[in-house]
Amino acid sequence: MKRSLRIVIADDEADIRQGFRRLLCKLGCEVVGEAENGRDLIALCAAERPDLVITDVRMPEMSGIEAAKVIAKANSIPVIVVSSYERPDDEDCAFIADFLLKPICITELRAAINKACDGPS
């Protein structure tokens, strides 16, 4: 990577966000914002224009899936969705760059970031 990726993370649990922050730092990425619900995630992405979003599925006010749809459509920002549960059955999840099950290891995260950010920006 020429410059560090600017990433926004979203999870309703602060310890999970902190864990992502640590992993992303080890990968040389810059966390430019954190959100604890889908509505805040959308606003943060509009303000920060990150290179990538990593979001949990189940969050208050608006799910990560609902927020990801808005973000992918409005801002063309790739989104990686993470969950403690199985991948959603929803067919219109084509906008998701990758899906990871918690707990996430650094190897899986690196591969998902490379997949999501591969190609022209």
N, C-alpha and C positions, 0 to 999 in steps of 0.2 A: 504494500500500500504506500502510495506517495505521501499522503497525509492521513492523520488518524480519522477514522469514521466518526461522525457526530451522531450519537444515538440517544433516543428518548426511551425510557423504560416505564412500564406501568404495571402495578400490582397493588392490591389493596392491603398487602402485608409489608410493613416497613423492612422486616428482616429479609424477605425475599428480594426486595429492591436492592438492599445493601449487598446481598450475595451476588446479584447480577452486576452491580457496580464493581465489585472486586474482580470477578471473572473478566469483565470487559476491560478493566484497567490492565490486567495481565496480558490481554490480547492487543494492547496498544490502542484501544478505542477511547473516545471521549464521551462521557455521559453528559449531555447538555440539558437534561431535565428529567424529572420524575413525576409521575401522576399516580394517584390512588383510586381513580375511577375513570370511566370512559369519556365522560364529558370534559374533564380536565385534560385528558390525553389529546383530544381533538384540538382544544384551545392551545395547548402547549406546542403541538405540531405546527399549527398555523403561525405561531409566533417565532419558533426556533428553526423551522424548515430543516429538520434533521435528515441525515442520509438513510437512516433506518429506524424502525420502531420495533421494540420487543414488548409484547403485552400479554398479560394473563387473560384467560377467558372470563372467569367469573369475578366481576367487580360490581360495586354498588353504582347506582344511577344509570349506567349504561355498560353493557358487556364489552369485553375486548373485541369480540367478533363484530358487534354493531359499530364500534368506534373504528375498527380497522377498515370496514367498508367505506366509511366516510373519508378516512384519511387516504386510502388508496385511490379513491375516485377524485377527491378534491385536490390532493397535493402530489399524487403519483409517487408516494413514498413507500418503499417495500416494507412489509410487515411480517415479523415472525411471531407466531402465536404459541404460547406455552400454557400447559394445563396439567393439573394433577389427575385429570380424567381422560377418557378416550377422545380421539379426534372427533369433532362434530360431524354428523351425517349430512349436514346442509350442503347441497350441491353447489350453491353459489359461494363457496369458499375458494374459488379459483383465484381470487385476488390475494390470497395468503401466500407469501413467498416460501414459508416453511412452517412446520408444526412440530413442536417438541413436547415430550412428556416430562414432567418433573419427577424426580430431581434431575437437573441438567448438569452434565459434566462439561469441562472446558473443551474437550474434543468435539462433542456434539454441537456445542455453541459455535465453535470456529467453523465447522462445516456448514452450519445453517447460515451464518453470516456470509461466508464465501458464496453460497448458492444464491442468497438474496441480493447480494451486491455485485454479482457477476454480470458483466455487460456494460453498455453505455449508461452513464448517469444523466 
